[in-house]
Amino acid sequence: MYLRPVKQRIAKGKMRIVIQRVTRASVSIEGHCRASIGSGLLILAGFEEADTPEDLEWMSKKIVNLRIFDDDKGVMNRSLSETDGDMLLVSQFTLHAQTRKGNRPSYIRAARPETAIPLYEAFIRQLEQDAAKTIHTGTFGANMQIELLNDGPVTICIDSKNKE
């Protein structure tokens, strides 16, 4: 009798990011400005339980090297590091909303705080290392208000599972 080997399913995370190229952006909590940037990137980040340090590293390098800033000819051909732009990172579990059934989104795929907070903090450190600059942030779990002036507009969604 031939037995087909059982494929093991390895849980792979799906870190989700929304990047917006901005002229300016800020995040406030209870009416007080927590952080603000000029020209650069507003990054919304959502984490899953199975996200790994490799996901964080891949995503950080992708963000820092993504050529979405205009060169001298007006072509998106320059990265954040080439423009000396700033970054504002905000955690956002709602990026993992599932809306297939009913009208109330499910957030079951979003990492619980005990997992997400260390991932968020490690992601900040990874971005600071790769960009060689301080990353401005919101406050994890806080009710935040974000103001931005989207430049372009340029808005890009990336997930670490599909590498796109």
C-alpha positions as CSV (number, residue, x, y, z in Angstrom):
1,M,0.0,0.0,0.0
2,Y,1.3,3.4,-1.0
3,L,0.9,6.2,1.6
4,R,1.2,9.7,0.4
5,P,3.3,11.8,2.7
6,V,1.3,14.3,4.7
7,K,2.3,17.9,4.0
8,Q,2.8,19.8,7.1
9,R,1.2,23.2,7.1
10,I,3.5,25.7,8.6
11,A,1.8,28.8,9.9
12,K,3.1,31.7,8.0
13,G,2.3,35.2,9.1
14,K,0.8,37.9,6.9
15,M,2.1,41.2,8.1
16,R,0.0,43.9,6.3
17,I,1.2,47.4,5.6
18,V,-0.4,50.4,4.0
19,I,2.1,53.0,2.9
20,Q,1.1,56.6,2.0
21,R,3.5,59.0,0.5
22,V,2.8,62.3,2.4
23,T,3.7,65.9,2.3
24,R,2.9,65.9,6.0
25,A,1.3,63.7,8.6
26,S,0.6,63.6,12.3
27,V,-0.9,61.4,15.0
28,S,-2.8,62.8,18.0
29,I,-4.1,61.1,21.1
30,E,-6.8,62.8,23.2
31,G,-6.2,66.1,21.4
32,H,-2.4,66.1,21.9
33,C,0.0,65.7,19.0
34,R,2.0,62.5,19.7
35,A,4.2,62.8,16.5
36,S,4.4,64.6,13.2
37,I,6.5,64.5,10.1
38,G,7.0,66.5,7.0
39,S,7.6,64.9,3.6
40,G,7.9,61.1,3.8
41,L,5.9,58.0,4.5
42,L,2.9,57.3,6.8
43,I,3.0,53.6,7.5
44,L,0.0,51.7,8.9
45,A,1.1,48.3,10.2
46,G,-1.0,45.2,11.1
47,F,0.5,42.0,12.6
48,E,-0.7,38.4,12.8
49,E,0.2,35.8,15.4
50,A,2.6,33.9,13.1
51,D,4.6,36.9,11.9
52,T,8.3,36.3,12.3
53,P,11.5,38.4,12.5
54,E,12.1,37.5,8.9
55,D,8.7,39.2,8.0
56,L,9.7,42.3,9.8
57,E,13.1,42.4,8.2
58,W,11.8,41.8,4.7
59,M,9.1,44.5,5.1
60,S,11.5,47.1,6.6
61,K,13.9,46.7,3.7
62,K,11.1,46.9,1.2
63,I,9.7,50.1,2.7
64,V,13.1,51.8,3.0
65,N,14.1,50.9,-0.6
66,L,10.7,51.3,-2.3
67,R,11.2,53.8,-5.2
68,I,8.1,55.9,-4.9
69,F,9.5,59.4,-4.7
70,D,10.0,61.6,-7.8
71,D,13.4,62.2,-9.3
72,D,14.4,65.4,-11.1
73,K,12.3,64.3,-14.1
74,G,9.1,63.7,-12.1
75,V,9.4,59.9,-12.3
76,M,8.9,57.8,-9.2
77,N,12.5,56.6,-9.1
78,R,13.9,57.5,-5.7
79,S,13.6,55.8,-2.3
80,L,13.0,57.2,1.1
81,S,16.7,57.1,1.9
82,E,17.5,59.1,-1.2
83,T,15.1,61.8,-0.3
84,D,15.9,62.1,3.4
85,G,12.2,61.7,4.1
86,D,10.6,60.9,7.5
87,M,8.5,58.0,8.6
88,L,5.5,57.9,10.9
89,L,4.5,54.3,11.9
90,V,1.1,53.6,13.4
91,S,-0.1,50.2,14.5
92,Q,-3.5,49.3,13.0
93,F,-5.1,45.9,13.7
94,T,-8.0,46.7,11.5
95,L,-5.9,46.0,8.4
96,H,-6.7,42.3,9.2
97,A,-10.4,42.8,9.1
98,Q,-12.4,39.9,7.5
99,T,-15.6,41.1,5.9
100,R,-16.7,37.9,4.1
101,K,-19.6,37.1,6.4
102,G,-22.1,39.7,7.7
103,N,-21.6,43.4,8.1
104,R,-19.5,43.4,11.3
105,P,-15.8,42.9,10.5
106,S,-13.9,40.1,12.3
107,Y,-10.4,40.8,13.6
108,I,-9.6,37.2,14.5
109,R,-6.5,37.2,12.3
110,A,-4.9,40.2,14.0
111,A,-2.3,39.3,16.6
112,R,-3.3,39.7,20.2
113,P,-1.5,42.5,22.1
114,E,0.9,40.2,23.9
115,T,2.2,39.1,20.4
116,A,1.6,42.3,18.5
117,I,3.4,44.8,20.9
118,P,6.8,43.0,20.7
119,L,6.4,42.7,16.9
120,Y,5.6,46.4,16.7
121,E,8.5,47.4,18.8
122,A,10.9,45.1,16.9
123,F,9.6,46.6,13.6
124,I,10.4,50.1,14.9
125,R,13.9,49.0,15.7
126,Q,14.3,47.3,12.3
127,L,13.1,50.4,10.4
128,E,15.4,52.6,12.4
129,Q,18.3,50.3,11.6
130,D,17.5,50.1,7.9
131,A,16.7,53.7,7.5
132,A,19.4,55.0,9.8
133,K,17.0,57.5,11.4
134,T,14.5,57.8,14.2
135,I,11.0,56.5,13.4
136,H,8.1,58.6,14.6
137,T,5.2,56.5,16.0
138,G,1.8,56.5,17.4
139,T,1.0,54.6,20.7
140,F,0.1,51.0,20.4
141,G,-3.6,50.3,21.3
142,A,-4.5,54.0,21.7
143,N,-7.4,55.7,20.1
144,M,-5.5,57.8,17.6
145,Q,-6.4,60.5,15.2
146,I,-4.3,60.7,12.1
147,E,-4.0,63.7,9.8
148,L,-2.2,63.6,6.5
149,L,-1.8,65.3,3.2
150,N,-1.3,62.4,0.8
151,D,1.2,63.3,-1.9
152,G,0.3,62.1,-5.4
153,P,-1.8,60.5,-4.1
154,V,0.5,57.5,-3.7
155,T,-0.9,54.7,-1.5
156,I,0.6,51.1,-1.6
157,C,-0.5,48.0,0.2
158,I,2.1,45.2,0.9
159,D,1.8,41.9,2.7
160,S,4.7,39.8,3.8
161,K,3.1,36.4,2.9
162,N,2.7,37.1,-0.8
163,K,5.8,39.4,-0.9
164,E,3.8,42.0,-2.8
